[in-house]
């Protein structure tokens, strides 16, 4: 009982719902992290050892960024029963506030854990739902009058570590692994009161909910207060504004994609994705995401595909539910490969990206698109065009997947370099900013295997909520702006069209010059 004496002395169990607990003789290896909204928001990191949960209060929470040090103050041991605790500790009681079970799993020490703690350096591996891989706890030198030991919680450099540019796991997956609730949902009254008070640590609402195999998919659960369903997918914080200048909300974006699903999905389904996520909206921090994240919906599919180093994970969607799940996760841009999962090594679409430098007028971008179209025509290749929602245009060449990526890149490079050689004052194939001023950068490098381009009908994380939009060659004129189609007006455009501008793109039967239209026969082994 002595192990829990400090824990019990600080609590009145007639007032708090926290477990009184007992020290156990079992030899387990559980770990938990609890998000604790007390006088200050922090995270309680706990490792099972010798029948109790050894505990540290991590002020800023754990970080997946390799080498980043997070202060962890060691506190009293907690009973094992505390590892399942989630609820509200009454005000006036020790640690008064809301407790959310943020992560749980098992841990494995490197060497003798007690020896590591005694020496002030414990290395271990976590296998949780959110935290994985190798970690270090390193004790700091004790300062005068310091009663509690201060440690540093550090993520080791391994496959689970992230760079500073990648998303913060705390913002990415803020919800409970036990109940899939937020702090606000666990204690709505307290959360409402605390939002009106200044807080040392900001809490950004993040887009994704943690899902566990043992639980039902979020798509099959009835929405609770503050949630809605779109196409059977739950949206939390549906009124969150994603484009402040438009007042456009998460729910409105999901409903927009639902209304244009027939146009969007043929260009998106089963193509590896590169995503731009902006959990707080287009005006806040955005980041690129290529691989799965904690709490990602099962409507977004993971596939292991070969790469130079072995295998890597690719994300795809198969239906509109997958798209809306991306919206739930704060995705404002969807970029796709020029190949599908059915044949990743041979592209079925090539792209010439016309990106104007400073001082280039829009009519000159249009002239560039028509110029490459004529060159392709002379090679008996049909092409299509779309606005990008940015400043430029994409000219797209559909192909039967016969040529490997190396030949596709060589072909597009040859055409781009020829245009730059013929009219060097107009075009360049150099991405260096200084050399692009007054010229159009023809980006042919999008025709590499793992490169991507914004998908037709995807929004862009730019002012006005623009949409990358297929158009006919006949529509391409100075009156048509590259960012003129938006979430607000695209529906009217599609309704007024008599025919899809890209209706024939999938039916085009063409290959690169020198390639046979007949499908290769596999060799017999």
C-alpha positions as CSV (number, residue, x, y, z in Angstrom):
1,X,0.0,0.0,0.0
2,X,3.0,2.3,0.6
3,X,3.4,2.7,-3.2
4,X,0.1,4.5,-3.4
5,X,0.2,6.4,-0.1
6,X,1.0,9.8,-1.8
7,X,-1.8,9.1,-4.4
8,X,-4.4,8.4,-1.8
9,X,-3.3,11.2,0.6
10,X,-4.1,13.8,-2.1
11,X,-7.6,12.6,-2.9
12,X,-11.0,12.5,-1.1
13,X,-12.6,9.4,-2.6
14,X,-16.0,10.4,-1.3
15,X,-15.9,13.4,-3.7
16,X,-13.9,12.2,-6.7
17,X,-14.7,9.3,-9.1
18,X,-11.1,8.4,-9.5
19,X,-10.3,4.8,-8.5
20,X,-8.9,4.2,-5.1
21,X,-7.1,1.2,-6.4
22,X,-4.5,-1.2,-4.9
23,X,-0.9,-2.0,-5.7
24,X,-0.9,-5.1,-7.8
25,X,1.6,-8.0,-7.9
26,X,1.0,-8.7,-11.5
27,X,3.8,-8.1,-14.0
28,X,2.2,-6.2,-16.8
29,X,3.5,-3.8,-19.5
30,X,0.7,-1.3,-20.1
31,X,1.2,2.4,-20.8
32,X,-1.4,5.1,-21.0
33,X,-1.5,8.8,-21.8
34,X,-4.3,10.9,-20.4
35,X,-5.1,14.4,-21.6
36,X,-5.8,16.4,-18.5
37,X,-7.6,19.7,-18.6
38,X,-6.9,21.0,-15.1
39,X,-5.6,24.4,-14.1
40,X,-3.4,24.0,-17.2
41,X,-3.9,21.6,-20.1
42,X,-1.2,18.9,-19.9
43,X,-0.8,15.2,-20.7
44,X,-0.1,12.5,-18.0
45,X,2.3,9.8,-19.3
46,X,2.1,6.5,-17.4
47,X,4.2,3.3,-17.6
48,X,3.2,0.1,-15.7
49,X,6.0,-1.1,-13.5
50,X,6.0,-3.1,-10.3
51,X,2.3,-3.1,-9.9
52,X,1.6,0.6,-10.3
53,X,1.6,3.2,-13.0
54,X,4.8,5.3,-12.8
55,X,3.6,8.8,-13.9
56,X,4.9,12.0,-15.4
57,X,3.1,15.2,-16.2
58,X,4.1,16.4,-19.7
59,X,3.2,20.0,-20.0
60,X,3.2,20.3,-23.8
61,X,2.3,16.6,-24.4
62,X,4.4,14.0,-26.3
63,X,5.9,14.9,-29.6
64,X,6.7,12.6,-32.6
65,X,9.3,15.0,-33.9
66,X,12.6,13.2,-33.7
67,X,14.8,14.6,-30.9
68,X,12.3,17.1,-29.6
69,X,12.5,17.4,-25.8
70,X,9.3,17.7,-23.8
71,X,9.5,18.5,-20.1
72,X,8.0,15.6,-18.0
73,X,7.7,16.2,-14.2
74,X,7.5,13.0,-12.3
75,X,4.5,12.8,-10.0
76,X,3.1,10.2,-7.6
77,X,2.5,6.6,-8.7
78,X,-1.1,5.8,-9.7
79,X,-3.0,2.5,-9.4
80,X,-3.3,0.3,-12.4
81,X,-7.1,1.0,-12.4
82,X,-6.3,4.6,-13.3
83,X,-5.2,3.5,-16.7
84,X,-8.9,3.2,-17.8
85,X,-10.1,6.3,-16.1
86,X,-11.9,9.0,-18.1
87,X,-14.2,11.6,-16.5
88,X,-14.3,14.8,-14.5
89,X,-12.5,15.4,-11.3
90,X,-14.5,17.9,-9.2
91,X,-13.2,21.4,-8.8
92,X,-11.5,21.9,-5.4
93,X,-10.1,18.4,-5.6
94,X,-6.5,17.6,-6.4
95,X,-6.1,17.8,-10.2
96,X,-9.6,19.1,-10.6
97,X,-10.6,19.1,-14.3
98,X,-11.4,16.8,-17.2
99,X,-9.5,13.6,-18.0
100,X,-9.5,12.1,-21.4
101,X,-7.9,8.7,-22.3
102,X,-5.7,9.9,-25.2
103,X,-3.6,6.8,-25.9
104,X,-3.1,3.3,-24.5
105,X,-1.1,0.2,-25.4
106,X,2.0,-1.7,-24.2
107,X,5.6,-0.7,-23.6
108,X,8.9,-2.6,-23.7
109,X,12.0,-1.4,-21.8
110,X,15.5,-1.7,-23.2
111,X,17.3,-3.5,-20.4
112,X,16.3,-3.4,-16.8
113,X,13.7,-0.6,-16.4
114,X,14.3,0.0,-12.7
115,X,18.0,0.3,-13.3
116,X,17.3,2.8,-16.2
117,X,15.1,4.9,-13.9
118,X,17.7,4.8,-11.1
119,X,20.4,5.9,-13.5
120,X,18.2,8.6,-15.0
121,X,17.9,7.3,-18.6
122,X,15.2,4.9,-19.6
123,X,14.9,3.8,-23.2
124,X,11.8,1.9,-24.3
125,X,9.4,1.1,-27.1
126,X,5.7,2.0,-27.2
127,X,3.1,0.1,-29.1
128,X,0.0,2.3,-28.7
129,X,-2.8,3.5,-30.9
130,X,-1.1,6.9,-31.5
131,X,2.4,6.6,-30.1
132,X,4.8,4.0,-31.4
133,X,8.4,3.3,-31.7
134,X,11.4,4.1,-29.5
135,X,11.5,6.8,-26.8
136,X,13.8,8.1,-24.1
137,X,13.1,9.4,-20.6
138,X,16.1,11.4,-19.4
139,X,16.4,12.9,-15.9
140,X,17.5,16.4,-15.6
141,X,19.8,17.7,-12.8
142,X,17.8,18.6,-9.8
143,X,17.6,22.3,-9.0
144,X,17.6,23.8,-5.4
145,X,14.2,23.7,-3.7
146,X,12.9,21.4,-6.5
147,X,10.7,18.8,-4.8
148,X,9.8,16.8,-7.9
149,X,12.2,15.3,-10.4
150,X,12.1,16.7,-13.9
151,X,12.7,14.5,-16.9
152,X,12.7,15.0,-20.7
153,X,10.5,12.8,-22.9
154,X,12.2,12.4,-26.2
155,X,11.2,10.6,-29.4
156,X,14.0,8.5,-30.8
157,X,14.9,8.7,-34.5
158,X,13.1,5.7,-36.1
159,X,10.5,5.0,-38.7
160,X,7.8,6.4,-36.5
161,X,9.5,9.7,-36.0
162,X,8.3,12.8,-37.8
163,X,10.0,16.0,-39.0
164,X,9.0,19.5,-37.8
165,X,7.1,20.0,-41.0
166,X,4.8,17.1,-40.5
167,X,1.5,17.3,-38.5
168,X,1.5,17.5,-34.7
169,X,0.0,14.2,-33.3
170,X,-1.8,16.2,-30.6
171,X,-3.7,18.3,-33.1
172,X,-4.1,15.4,-35.6
173,X,-5.7,13.0,-33.1
174,X,-7.1,14.8,-30.1
175,X,-9.9,12.4,-29.2
176,X,-10.3,9.6,-26.7
177,X,-9.2,6.1,-27.7
178,X,-11.8,4.8,-25.2
179,X,-15.0,6.7,-26.2
180,X,-14.0,8.8,-29.2
181,X,-15.1,11.9,-27.3
182,X,-13.4,15.3,-27.0
183,X,-12.8,17.1,-23.7
184,X,-15.8,19.2,-24.5
185,X,-18.0,16.2,-24.9
186,X,-16.8,14.6,-21.7
187,X,-17.5,17.8,-19.7
188,X,-19.4,20.3,-21.8
189,X,-20.2,22.7,-19.1
190,X,-16.6,22.9,-17.8
191,X,-15.3,23.2,-21.4
192,X,-17.6,26.1,-22.1
193,X,-16.4,27.9,-19.0
194,X,-12.7,27.2,-19.7
195,X,-12.9,28.6,-23.2
196,X,-13.7,32.0,-21.7
197,X,-10.5,31.9,-19.6
198,X,-7.0,32.6,-20.9
199,X,-5.0,29.4,-21.3
200,X,-1.3,28.9,-21.3
201,X,-1.4,26.0,-23.8
202,X,-3.6,26.5,-26.8
203,X,-5.8,23.6,-27.9
204,X,-6.6,23.5,-31.6
205,X,-9.4,21.3,-32.6
206,X,-8.2,18.6,-34.9
207,X,-10.1,16.9,-37.7
208,X,-9.7,13.2,-37.3
209,X,-11.3,10.8,-34.8
210,X,-9.3,7.8,-33.5
211,X,-10.8,4.6,-34.8
212,X,-10.1,1.1,-33.3
213,X,-10.7,-2.2,-35.0
214,X,-12.7,-3.4,-32.0
215,X,-15.2,-0.6,-32.3
216,X,-17.8,0.2,-35.0
217,X,-16.7,2.5,-37.8
218,X,-17.5,6.1,-37.2
219,X,-19.6,5.9,-40.4
220,X,-22.0,3.5,-38.7
221,X,-22.6,5.5,-35.6
222,X,-25.4,8.0,-35.1
223,X,-24.1,11.6,-34.9
224,X,-24.2,13.1,-31.4
225,X,-24.7,16.8,-30.5
226,X,-22.4,19.0,-32.5
227,X,-22.1,16.4,-35.3
228,X,-23.8,15.8,-38.6
229,X,-23.8,13.0,-41.2
230,X,-23.1,13.5,-44.9
231,X,-23.4,10.4,-47.1
232,X,-23.2,8.3,-43.9
233,X,-20.0,9.8,-42.7
234,X,-19.9,11.6,-39.4
235,X,-18.6,15.2,-39.4
236,X,-17.5,16.7,-36.1
237,X,-17.5,20.5,-35.9
238,X,-19.5,20.8,-39.1
239,X,-19.8,24.6,-38.7
240,X,-16.0,25.1,-38.6
241,X,-15.1,27.8,-41.1
242,X,-12.5,26.5,-43.6
243,X,-12.4,29.6,-45.8
244,X,-12.8,32.7,-43.7
245,X,-13.3,35.1,-46.7
246,X,-16.1,32.9,-48.0
247,X,-17.5,31.8,-44.6
248,X,-17.4,28.3,-46.1
249,X,-17.8,25.5,-43.5
250,X,-16.7,21.9,-43.3
251,X,-20.3,20.7,-43.8
252,X,-20.7,22.9,-46.9
253,X,-17.5,21.5,-48.4
254,X,-18.6,17.9,-47.7
255,X,-22.0,18.6,-49.3
256,X,-20.3,20.3,-52.3
257,X,-18.3,17.2,-53.0
258,X,-21.4,15.1,-52.6
259,X,-23.2,17.1,-55.3
260,X,-20.4,16.7,-57.8
261,X,-19.4,13.1,-57.0
262,X,-20.2,11.9,-60.5
263,X,-17.7,14.4,-62.0
264,X,-15.0,14.1,-59.3
265,X,-14.7,10.4,-58.6
266,X,-13.6,9.2,-62.1
267,X,-10.5,11.3,-61.7
268,X,-9.8,10.3,-58.1
269,X,-10.7,6.7,-57.3
270,X,-7.8,4.3,-56.8
271,X,-5.1,6.9,-57.6
272,X,-2.4,7.4,-54.9
273,X,-3.1,10.7,-53.1
274,X,-1.0,13.5,-51.9
275,X,-3.1,15.6,-49.5
276,X,-3.0,19.2,-48.2
277,X,-4.5,19.3,-44.8
278,X,-5.6,22.5,-43.1
279,X,-7.3,21.4,-39.8
280,X,-7.9,25.1,-38.8
281,X,-8.9,26.3,-42.2
282,X,-7.1,27.7,-45.3
283,X,-5.9,30.8,-43.4
284,X,-4.2,28.6,-40.7
285,X,-1.3,26.2,-40.8
286,X,-1.5,23.7,-43.6
287,X,0.7,20.7,-44.3
288,X,1.2,17.9,-46.9
289,X,0.2,14.4,-46.0
290,X,1.1,11.3,-48.0
291,X,0.7,8.5,-45.4
292,X,-1.9,7.5,-42.9
293,X,-2.3,9.3,-39.6
294,X,-3.7,8.4,-36.2
295,X,-7.4,8.1,-36.1
296,X,-7.7,8.0,-39.9
297,X,-11.1,6.8,-41.1
298,X,-11.4,3.3,-42.7
299,X,-13.1,5.0,-45.6
300,X,-9.6,6.1,-46.6
301,X,-7.7,3.1,-47.8
302,X,-4.1,2.2,-47.2
303,X,-2.1,0.1,-49.7
304,X,1.5,-0.9,-49.5
305,X,3.2,-0.3,-52.8
306,X,6.8,-0.9,-54.0
307,X,9.4,1.9,-54.0
308,X,13.1,2.2,-54.3
309,X,13.7,1.3,-50.6
310,X,11.3,-1.5,-50.5
311,X,7.6,-0.6,-49.8
312,X,5.8,2.5,-48.9
313,X,2.2,3.3,-47.9
314,X,-0.2,4.9,-50.4
315,X,-3.6,6.4,-49.6
316,X,-6.6,6.1,-51.9
317,X,-10.3,6.5,-51.9
318,X,-12.9,4.4,-53.6
319,X,-16.1,6.3,-53.2
320,X,-17.6,9.6,-52.0
321,X,-17.5,8.4,-48.4
322,X,-13.7,8.4,-48.7
323,X,-13.8,11.9,-50.0
324,X,-16.0,13.1,-47.2
325,X,-13.8,11.3,-44.7
326,X,-10.9,13.4,-46.1
327,X,-13.0,16.6,-45.5
328,X,-13.5,15.4,-41.9
329,X,-9.7,15.2,-41.6
330,X,-9.3,18.8,-42.7
331,X,-8.2,18.0,-46.3
332,X,-8.6,21.0,-48.6
333,X,-6.6,19.8,-51.6
334,X,-6.4,16.4,-53.2
335,X,-3.5,15.7,-55.6
336,X,-3.3,12.5,-57.6
337,X,-0.7,10.4,-59.3
338,X,-0.7,10.0,-63.1
339,X,-1.3,6.2,-62.6
340,X,-3.7,4.0,-60.9
341,X,-3.2,1.1,-58.4
342,X,-4.0,-1.2,-61.3
343,X,-0.7,-0.3,-63.0
344,X,1.5,2.0,-60.9
345,X,4.5,1.6,-63.2
346,X,2.9,2.9,-66.4
347,X,1.1,6.2,-66.3
348,X,-2.3,6.7,-68.0
349,X,-2.1,10.5,-67.8
350,X,0.6,13.0,-68.5
351,X,0.6,16.6,-67.4
352,X,2.2,19.8,-68.7
353,X,1.9,22.4,-65.9
354,X,2.0,26.0,-67.2
355,X,3.0,28.1,-64.2
356,X,3.4,31.8,-64.9
357,X,6.2,33.8,-63.3
358,X,6.0,37.3,-62.1
359,X,4.8,39.7,-64.8
360,X,3.2,37.1,-67.0
361,X,-0.3,38.0,-68.2
362,X,-3.0,35.4,-68.3
363,X,-3.5,35.5,-72.1
364,X,0.1,34.3,-72.5
365,X,-0.6,31.3,-70.3
366,X,-3.5,30.4,-72.6
367,X,-1.2,30.8,-75.7
368,X,1.3,28.4,-74.1
369,X,-1.4,25.8,-73.5
370,X,-2.6,26.1,-77.1
371,X,1.0,25.8,-78.3
372,X,1.7,22.5,-76.6
373,X,-1.7,21.3,-77.8
374,X,-0.6,21.9,-81.4
375,X,2.7,20.1,-80.8
376,X,0.8,17.1,-79.4
377,X,-1.6,17.1,-82.3
378,X,1.3,16.8,-84.8
379,X,2.2,13.6,-82.9
380,X,-1.5,12.5,-83.2
381,X,-2.1,12.9,-79.5
382,X,-5.3,14.4,-78.1
383,X,-5.1,16.6,-75.0
384,X,-7.5,18.2,-72.5
385,X,-7.2,21.3,-70.3
386,X,-8.2,22.4,-66.8
387,X,-7.8,25.5,-64.7
388,X,-5.8,24.8,-61.6
389,X,-7.5,27.1,-59.1
390,X,-4.2,28.9,-58.9
391,X,-2.5,31.0,-61.6
392,X,-1.9,28.5,-64.3
393,X,-3.3,25.7,-66.5
394,X,-2.7,22.0,-66.8
395,X,-2.7,20.3,-70.2
396,X,-3.5,16.6,-69.7
397,X,-2.7,13.8,-72.2
398,X,-4.6,10.6,-71.5
399,X,-2.8,7.4,-72.5
400,X,-3.3,3.7,-72.5
401,X,-0.8,2.6,-69.8
402,X,2.0,1.1,-72.0
403,X,5.1,3.3,-71.5
404,X,7.0,3.2,-68.2
405,X,7.5,6.4,-66.2
406,X,11.0,6.9,-67.6
407,X,9.7,7.2,-71.1
408,X,6.8,9.4,-70.1
409,X,9.2,11.8,-68.4
410,X,11.6,11.8,-71.3
411,X,8.7,12.5,-73.7
412,X,7.3,15.5,-71.8
413,X,10.8,16.9,-71.1
414,X,11.6,16.8,-74.8
415,X,8.5,18.8,-75.7
416,X,8.9,21.3,-72.8
417,X,12.6,21.9,-73.6
418,X,11.8,22.3,-77.3
419,X,9.2,25.0,-76.4
420,X,11.8,26.8,-74.2
421,X,14.4,26.6,-76.9
422,X,12.1,27.9,-79.6
423,X,10.8,30.8,-77.5
424,X,13.3,31.4,-74.6
425,X,11.7,34.8,-73.8
426,X,8.4,33.1,-73.1
427,X,9.1,29.7,-71.6
428,X,11.6,28.0,-69.2
429,X,12.0,24.5,-67.8
430,X,14.0,25.9,-64.8
431,X,12.1,26.1,-61.5
432,X,14.6,28.7,-60.1
433,X,12.4,31.7,-59.2
434,X,14.8,34.3,-60.5
435,X,14.9,32.7,-63.9
436,X,11.1,32.5,-64.2
437,X,10.4,36.2,-64.0
438,X,8.5,37.3,-67.1
439,X,8.3,33.7,-68.3
440,X,6.2,30.6,-68.0
441,X,7.7,27.6,-66.2
442,X,6.6,24.4,-68.0
443,X,6.8,21.8,-65.3
444,X,7.2,18.4,-66.8
445,X,8.6,16.9,-63.6
446,X,5.0,16.1,-62.6
447,X,5.4,13.1,-64.8
448,X,7.7,11.2,-62.4
449,X,6.3,8.1,-60.7
450,X,5.6,9.6,-57.3
451,X,4.8,13.2,-58.4
452,X,1.2,14.4,-58.3
453,X,-1.0,17.1,-59.6
454,X,-4.2,18.6,-58.2
455,X,-7.2,16.5,-59.1
456,X,-9.9,17.8,-61.3
457,X,-12.7,19.2,-59.1
458,X,-10.5,19.4,-56.0
459,X,-10.7,22.6,-54.0
460,X,-7.5,24.7,-53.3
461,X,-6.5,26.1,-50.0
462,X,-6.4,29.6,-51.4
463,X,-8.6,32.7,-50.9
464,X,-12.0,32.3,-52.5
465,X,-12.2,28.5,-52.2
466,X,-11.2,28.0,-55.9
467,X,-11.7,24.6,-57.6
468,X,-9.4,23.0,-60.3
469,X,-11.9,22.7,-63.1
470,X,-11.9,20.9,-66.5
471,X,-12.8,23.2,-69.4
472,X,-13.1,22.8,-73.2
473,X,-10.5,24.2,-75.4
474,X,-13.2,26.5,-76.9
475,X,-13.8,28.0,-73.5
476,X,-10.2,28.9,-73.0
477,X,-10.1,32.7,-73.4
478,X,-8.9,35.8,-71.4
479,X,-12.4,36.0,-70.0
480,X,-11.9,32.7,-68.2
481,X,-9.8,33.1,-65.0
482,X,-7.6,30.3,-63.7
483,X,-9.2,30.7,-60.2
484,X,-12.6,31.8,-61.4
485,X,-14.4,28.6,-60.6
486,X,-15.2,28.2,-56.9
487,X,-17.2,26.1,-54.5
488,X,-19.8,28.8,-54.6
489,X,-20.3,29.0,-58.4
490,X,-19.2,25.6,-59.8
491,X,-22.6,24.0,-59.3
492,X,-24.2,26.6,-61.5
493,X,-21.5,26.0,-64.2
494,X,-22.0,22.3,-64.2
495,X,-25.8,22.7,-64.3
496,X,-25.5,24.9,-67.4
497,X,-23.2,22.6,-69.3
498,X,-24.8,20.5,-72.0
499,X,-21.8,18.1,-71.9
500,X,-18.9,17.3,-69.6
501,X,-15.8,18.9,-71.0
502,X,-13.8,15.8,-70.3
503,X,-16.5,13.3,-71.2
504,X,-14.2,11.5,-73.6
505,X,-11.0,11.5,-71.7
506,X,-11.2,7.9,-70.5
507,X,-12.3,6.6,-73.9
508,X,-9.3,8.1,-75.8
509,X,-7.2,5.2,-77.3
510,X,-3.7,6.6,-77.7
511,X,-0.1,5.8,-76.6
512,X,3.2,7.6,-76.8
513,X,4.9,7.6,-80.2
514,X,6.7,4.4,-80.7
515,X,4.5,2.4,-78.3
516,X,2.1,-0.3,-79.4
517,X,-1.6,0.0,-78.6
518,X,-1.7,-3.8,-77.9
519,X,-1.4,-4.8,-74.3
520,X,1.8,-6.5,-73.5
521,X,1.5,-10.2,-72.9
522,X,3.0,-11.4,-69.6
523,X,6.0,-13.8,-70.0
524,X,5.4,-17.4,-69.1
525,X,7.4,-18.6,-66.2
